[in-house]
Amino acid sequence: MPDTDRVSPLPSPAVSPEPAHLRKTLGPVALWGLGVGYVISGDYFGWNLGLAAGGSVGLLVAYVLVSIMAVAFVFSYTEMACAIPRAGGVFVYAARGLGVTAGFLGGTAQAIEFVFAPPAIAMAIGTYINNWLPGVDRRHVALAAYLVFTGLNMWGVRQAAVFELFVTVMAVLGILLFAGIALPHFDIQNFTANALPHGAGGILAAIPFAVWFYVAIEGVANAAEEARHPQRDVALGFGSAIVTLVILGAVVLAGCVGVGGWERAVYEPHHLAAGGDGVLTISTEATPADNPLLLTAAQIIPTESRLFQALVGIGLLGFIASFNGIVLVAGRALFDMGRVGYLPRVLGQASPRTGTPVKALLLNMALGIVAIYGLDTAGLITLSALGAVTLYITSMLALLALRRKEPDLPRPYRTPLYPVLPIAALVLAALALCTMLYGNFNNEQAPNAFERWLSVWYVGLLAAALAYFALVVRPHLTADDLRHFEAID
């Protein structure tokens, strides 16, 4: 194998003839907007499915554990994002610290997270639009969202980031508006009523939906290559984003459950009836809704009021913020894997006119549209969360390995309390992964046969990806491809 100890930062022009550089246009405020924007739809929907799985206390405990994991992860991951500002994120970090096979595994987990999160969000956009246009199929709305926001991201990263910052600020204001409506009506008795309907096991069942509060937060690192001053801007943007998200998540969880109990934050009113003991009974035909903030607000203010309609409109911006942000970062994750041959090289070509990864964006859109018509919201969220925690595990192992292998690597930002934080994130992520795999193995309550064996499909997908890498990709990697990571295994 060629010597690759002395390296260059990108593949040679002979390997990648198309322009493969992304433009540096982002500052810390834009990165904060991206970080919060990627995730903020998780405050508006999806997390409430954890209430059905574990009750209020079950989800609360899961949220606390996952929040500790997310904070520890972000303040650890930022070290690698600042030291190695590349669009591939964990794909690059793991390849450099653990070897190219681990890099491919991390990149695959990242792709799964970013492919399956946007369809769930797109379907929620359709649910909110149904408040104004009840007859419209929400899948058609989801399809339109893909076309519009993929086009925006093909136009240019600066345009997409400016739009992202605007809708993110509006989405944060929407949660503050919700807090002003709901928190004055908070009652601890409502929060603790029927708190653990499925016992302690409900805590474990609620974990994937607690992870949803933070899915895609690591996407800031994928935009690091486009930061004007990555070593400074990424740390500021990343750190402020995770603090914002922890606070917002706590606000919506307390507000939604404390007003009328967890059942009213999950199911439409016509599916609920008061039992003789005061506990709400749930209709056997009931399915969880995608709009917990609206279900809560409707208990306090009339649905036809301007205040309620404002909450609908601003909440829609929260979905758009996350959808647009993850579409942006998903394209860059596929782009970096393509420009070194881990995926077809055509995906690693940036447009010479806009500097955006057009072909990678189009592939992400195609996969997302297929997912819209194949899975329900819970399945999409679970697959995305599985990809996320696999990414957390891989990246924390990479951080520990890089500290050992490359102690002299310039690190403008260093993880506080090292190695406590990365080890904490690693252990909690491993616990979350095992819990989700166990809970979704032969899940008899799943809505269809595919989702009944979701764990098997996920593990099978990773195994197939690794087999593809070993048999098809690895034998054809060149020395220039390997130099992309400044290390090989």
N, C-alpha and C positions, 0 to 999 in steps of 0.2 A: 504494500500500500504506500502511496506517495507520502513523503514527509509533509506534515501539516502543522508543525509546531510554530512556524513563522507564517503569519496569516495576513490576509487583506479583508476589509470589512464586507465586501460584496462579491458575488460571483463575477468572473471576468466577462467582458463584452462578448467573447466567443461563446460563452455558455448562455448568456441572457442578452440577446441583441436588442431587445426592446428597452426603452427607458424604464428603470425600475426604482426610481427615487420618488418619495412622497414629499410634498412641499411643507416647509416649516412655517406654519401660520398661527399656531395656537398658544395662548398665554394661560396663566393659572386660573383666571376667572372662567375662561372657556372650558378648561379641563374640569373645574368644579361643576360647570353646567353639564358636561358630558357624564361625569361620574354619578351625579344625582339623577340626571335624566335617564341614563341607562336603567336605573333601578326603580324610579319613583312609581311606576305603574304597579309595582308590587305592594305599594301602600293602598292602592285603589281597588285591587281585586286579587283573587287567587289565594292570598293568605287565609281568608275566611274558611276555605275548605279544611284547614287545620282545626277549626272549631268543631266541625262535624266529626273529624277523626279523633280529637282528644278532649273536646270541651274547653272551657275558658282557661282553667288552670293547666290543663295539658298543653295547650298552645303557649300559654305564658311561660311555662318552664322551658319548653322547646325554644321559644324566642330568646330567652335569656342565654341559654347555652349557645345557640347559633349566633347571637350578637357578640358574645365573647370570642367565638371562633372567627367571625368576620372582622372584628377590630384587630385581633392578633394577626390575622392573615394580611390585612391591608397594610399595617405598619411594618410587616415583614416583607411583603411583596414589593413595596415601594423601593426597597433597597436595590432590588434587581432592575426595576423599571428605570431608576435613575442611573445606575451603573451601565446598563446595557439597553439604551432606548431604541428598541426595535419594534416594528409593527406586529411581529409574531407573538409577542408576549411570552407565555409559558413555553411555547414551542421552541423559542430560542434559548430561554433560560435553562430548561431541562436538557436540551441537547448539549449545551456547553458544560453544565454541571454533572450530568449523569450519563451522557452519551446520546447518540442520534436515535437509538431505538426508544429510549425514554422520551426524547423530544417529540418523536412522532406520536407516542401515546398521549402526551400532554396536549399536543396540537389537535389530536382527534377528539379528546374530551372537551377541549375548548370549542371545537367546531360543533359538537353535539349540543353543548349548552347554547351556543349562539344561533343554531339552526332551529331548535325547538322552542326557544323563548318567544321570538317574534310572532309565530302563529297564534300562540295563546293570547298575546296582547292584541293582535289583530282581531281575534274573535271578541275580545272584550270591547274593542272600539265599536264593533257591530252591535253589541248589547246596549251600549250607551246611545248609539244612533237610533236604536229601536224606540227610545223614549220619545223621539220626535217623529220617526217614520216607522210605525209598528209593522207595516206590511213588508218591509225590506228584509230579504234573507241576509243574516249577518255574515254569512260566508262570502256573499258578493261584496259587502262592505270591506271585509278583510282582504279580498283580492284587489279591490281598488286602492286600499292603503299600501299594499306592496308595490303597485305600479307607481303611485305618486312619490313615495319616499325613496324607493330605489332610484327613481329618476332624479330626485333632489340630490342624492349622494353621488350619482354619476356626474352631476353638474360641477360639483367642487366641494372640497372639505370645508373651506372657509364659510361658504354659503350654508352648508349643512350645520356647522358648529354655531354660527350666529343664530340660525333658526332654533337650534337645540337649546341654546342659552335662554332665548325668549320664552319658549314653551315650558322649560324647566322652572323658571321663576314663576310663571303663572300657575304651574302645577303645585309648587310649594305654597303659594298664596291660597290655592284651592283647599289644601289640607288645613291651613290656618283658619280659613272660613268654616270648614267643617268643625274644627275644634271649637270655634266660637258658638256654633249651633249646638253641638253635642255635649261638651264637657260640663256646662252648667246643669245638665240633667243626669250626670253620672251618679249612680247609686251602687255602693259596694255590694249590696244584697243581690242586685241584678247580675253583677260580675261573678259572684260566687255561687249563684243558683245552678244546680246540676253541673257542678264544675268539672267532675271527672266521670262522665257517663260510661266510659269504657275502662275505667280503672287506670292504674299506673301505666298499662300498655298503651294508653292513648297518647302519652307523652312521646313515645317512640313513633307512633303513627303520624303525629303532627309535625315531625321534623322536616320532611320535604317542603311543607308549606311555610314553615318558618324560614327555611333557606331561601324561599322565593322573595322574602323581604330584601335580599341582598344579591340575587342572581345578576350577574354581569358587572358587578362593581369593579372587577379587575380589568374591565375594558379600557379604563383610563390608560393602563400600561400599553395597550395596543395603539394608542394615539401618541405615545411618547416620541416616536420618530418624527411626528409633525409638530412637536412643541418647539417654540423658538429657543427656549433655554431649558431643556429637559431636566437637567440635574436640579434645578430650583423649582420649576413650574410644576413638575409631576408630583413632588412631595407636597407642595401647598395644595394643589387641586385634589389629590387623592385623600389626604388627611382631613381636609375640611368637608369633603363629600361624605366620608363614612360617619363623621360626627353628626352631620345633618340627617343622615338616613336613620341612625339609631334613635334620634329624638322623634322624627316623624313616625317611625314604626310604633313606638310606644304610645304616641298620641292617638293613632287610628285604632289600635287594639283596645285601649282603655275607652275611647269614645264609643266605638261600635258596640262593645259588649256591655258597657256600663249603663247604657240607656234603657235597653229592654231585654237583656239576656242574650246569650250567644246564639240561640236558635233564630232570633229575629234578624241577626246579621248574616244568616246563611240562607234562609228559605223565604220565599214569598209568603205574604200574610195568609193567603187562602190555603196554604198547606199546613197551617198551624192551628191548634185548638188547645184551650186551657184545660188541664186535667183537674180532677178533684183535689189533688194535693198541691195544686199551684204550678206543677211542672208542665211545661208545654209538650204536647204530643205532636209528632210529625207524621204527616200523611205518608203512606207507603209509596205514593206516586211522586213524592217530592224529590227534586234534584237541586243541588246547590246552585245559587245564583252567582253571577259575576259582578254584582254591584253592591257590596256591603255598605258603603258610605251612603248610597241613595236609600237603601232599605232602612238605615238608621235615621237619616234625615226625615224620611217620610213619617216616622213615628212622632215627629216634633212639629214640622211645618207642612202646610198643604203642598201637594205635588204640583199644583198649577201655579203656585206663587212664583214671583220673580226670583226670590232667593233660592228656591229649589232649582229652578231652571238655570240659574247662574252656576250652581254647584254641578249640574250636569255638564254645562259647557266647559267649565274650568277642568272638571275631571276628565273630560275628553282630551284636553291638552296634556294631562298627565300620561295617558296612554300613548299619545302621539310622541311625547318626549322620549319615552322608553323605546317605542318602536323605531323611531328615527335613529336614536342613538345606537341601538344594538345592530340595526342594519348597517350603520356606518362602521362599527367595529368588526362585525362579522366579515365584511368584505376584506378588511385588512388582515384578519387572521388567515383567511384562505389565500390571500395574495402572497403572504410571506412563505407559506408552505409551497406555493406554486413556483416562486422565483428561484427556489433551489431544488426543484424536481421531486419533492415529496408528494405533491399532487401534479397533475398535468401542467406543464410550464406555461401554457397559455393563460392560466389563472394568475401568474406572476407578472403579467404585463400591465403597466400603468399607462393610462391614456396620455399621449404626448401633449394634448391640448389642455386637459383639465388636471392632470396629475393624479387622477383617481383610478382605483382598481376596478374598471368597468366590468370585465368578464367575471371576476370573483363576485361582484355584487349581483350580477345576473344569475349565477349559479345559486347563490344563497336565496334569491327570490324564488327560483324554480323549486328548490327543496321545501321552502316554507309553504308554498301554495299546495304542494302534495300533502304536507302535514295537516293543513287546514281541513282537508276533506277526509282525513284518515283517523284522527284522534280527537278525543274530547279534551276539555281544559285541564282536568286532573292529570291525564296521561301526558300531555305536553309539559306541564309544570314538573312532573316527576322526572321525566327524561332530562329536562334541562337542569334540574337540581342534581341528578346523578352525575351529569357532565361537570357541573360546577364543583362538587366536592372531590371528584377525581382530579380535577385541575388543582384544587387546593393541596391535596396530598402530594401530587407530583412537584408542584412548585416549591413547597416547603422542603422537600427532600433535596431539590436542586439548590435552594439557598444554603442549606447546611453543607452540601457538597462543595459549593463554590467558595464558602468561607475556608474550607479545609484545603482545596486544590489551588485556589488563587487568592491567597491572603493579601497580595500586593495590588489586586485589581482596584483601580480608583473608585471609591465609594463616597460620593458627595453627601449621600444620606445613608446612615447606618441604623439598623433596626434597634430600637431601645430594648433594654432588658434581654438582649441576646444571651443565650439561646432559648430563654423561657418562652417568649412570644411565638416563635416559629414552631417550637415543640408543642405548645398548647394548641395552636391552630392545626397542626398535624394530627394530634391525638383526637381532637374533637371532630375533625373532618373524617378520619377513619371510622369513628363511632357512627357518624351520620351515614356514611356510605354503607356500612354493614347493616345498619338499621333499615335503610331504604331497600337494600337488596333483599333482606329477609321479608320485609313487609309486602313486597310486590312479587314474591314468588308464590305462584298458585293462589293468587288473591281472589277468593270466591265472590267478593263484593264488587269486582271490577265490572264495568258496563259491557265489555265484549271479550272475546277469546284472546285477542292480541294483548290487551291491557292486563288480562289475568296473569300473563307470563312476562310482564314488563322487564323484570330482572333478567330473565333468560335472554330476552331480545337485546338488552343493553350489553350484557357480558358477551353475547354472540357477536354484536356489532364491533366491540373492541377487539375480540379475537380475530375476526375477519380482517379488520384494518391492520392488525399487526402481521397477519399472514401475508397480506398484500405488500406490506412494507418489506418483509423479509425476502419474499420471492420475486417481487417485481421492481421495487424501488432501490433497495440497498445494493444489489449487484451492479447497478448502473450509476451510482453516485460517483461523481468525479472529485478530484482533489479540490477544485474550485468550489464545488458544492459544499464540501466539508469545511472549507475555510470560512464559509458564511457564519459559522458559529464560533470560530477561533479555537475549536477543539474537536476531537473525535473520540469515539470509544474503541 
